[in-house]
């Protein structure tokens, strides 16, 4: 993720997701730890040593950012469109529902 995209994400989480700085961590630091945990599938124990915070702080701030992201689900996540039955793309043929013979 480049800096511009990261700055936009932090701004969006701050303005629309109601994410606030804590007493000990800035919004940017909170979002960086959140993205690091998601991207590298790391545990709180590993992250707490990397950024010199307690495990409780890491866990609490992770959930704060997660709640902010969930508040923005309508802006961040695209709604799926159903695949038509006459779709010519071969990768969807495996998901076609076949009638059961009783």
matplotlib code that plots the C-alpha trace (Angstrom):
import matplotlib.pyplot as plt

x = [0.0, 1.5, 1.5, -1.3, -3.7, -2.7, -3.4, -6.8, -7.7, -6.7, -8.7, -11.7, -11.5, -11.2, -14.0, -16.6, -15.6, -15.2, -11.7, -9.9, -6.3, -5.8, -3.8, -0.8, -1.2, -1.9, -4.4, -1.7, 0.1, -3.2, -4.0, -0.5, -0.7, -4.1, -2.9, 0.2, -1.8, -4.1, -1.4, 1.0, -1.4, 0.6, -0.4, -0.7, 2.3, 4.5, 3.2, 3.5, 7.3, 7.6, 5.9, 6.6, 3.0, 1.2, -0.8, -3.9, -3.4, -2.7, -5.9, -8.0, -6.8, -7.3, -10.9, -11.4, -10.1, -12.2, -15.3, -14.5, -14.0, -17.3, -19.0, -17.7, -18.7, -21.1, -18.3, -15.4, -17.0, -18.6, -22.0, -21.8, -23.9, -25.5, -24.1, -26.6, -27.5, -26.4, -22.9, -20.3, -17.4, -16.2, -15.1, -18.7, -20.0, -18.8, -21.2, -24.3, -27.1, -28.3, -31.8, -31.9, -33.4, -35.8]
y = [0.0, 3.4, 6.4, 8.2, 5.2, 4.8, 8.4, 8.2, 5.1, 6.8, 9.9, 7.8, 5.8, 9.0, 11.0, 8.4, 5.4, 7.5, 6.2, 8.4, 8.6, 7.0, 8.3, 6.2, 5.6, 7.8, 6.8, 6.0, 3.7, 1.9, 1.4, 0.2, -2.5, -3.5, -3.9, -5.7, -8.3, -8.9, -9.0, -11.2, -13.2, -12.5, -12.8, -10.0, -11.4, -10.9, -7.4, -6.2, -6.9, -5.2, -1.9, -2.0, -2.0, -4.3, -7.2, -5.7, -2.4, -4.2, -6.3, -3.4, -1.2, -4.0, -4.3, -0.5, -0.4, -3.5, -1.8, 1.4, -0.8, -2.5, 0.9, 1.6, -1.7, 0.0, 2.3, -0.2, -3.4, -4.0, -5.7, -9.0, -9.3, -12.7, -14.7, -15.3, -18.8, -18.2, -16.9, -18.0, -17.9, -21.5, -20.9, -20.5, -23.8, -25.7, -23.7, -24.3, -25.8, -29.1, -30.5, -33.5, -36.7, -38.1]
z = [0.0, -0.9, 1.3, -0.5, -0.2, 3.5, 4.2, 2.5, 4.5, 7.8, 6.9, 6.0, 9.2, 11.2, 9.6, 8.6, 10.8, 14.0, 14.7, 17.2, 18.5, 21.9, 24.8, 23.7, 19.9, 16.9, 14.3, 11.8, 14.3, 15.1, 11.5, 10.7, 13.5, 12.2, 8.6, 9.8, 11.7, 8.8, 6.1, 7.9, 10.0, 13.1, 16.7, 19.3, 21.1, 18.1, 17.3, 20.9, 20.7, 17.3, 18.3, 22.1, 23.3, 25.6, 24.2, 25.7, 23.9, 20.6, 21.0, 22.0, 19.2, 16.7, 17.6, 17.5, 13.9, 13.1, 14.4, 12.3, 9.2, 9.8, 10.1, 6.6, 5.0, 2.6, 1.3, 1.4, 0.2, -3.1, -3.2, -5.1, -8.2, -9.0, -11.8, -14.6, -15.7, -19.3, -18.2, -20.7, -18.3, -17.6, -14.0, -12.8, -14.3, -11.2, -9.0, -11.1, -9.0, -10.5, -9.7, -7.4, -8.7, -6.2]

ax = plt.figure().add_subplot(projection="3d")
ax.plot(x, y, z, "-o")
ax.set_aspect("equal")
plt.show()
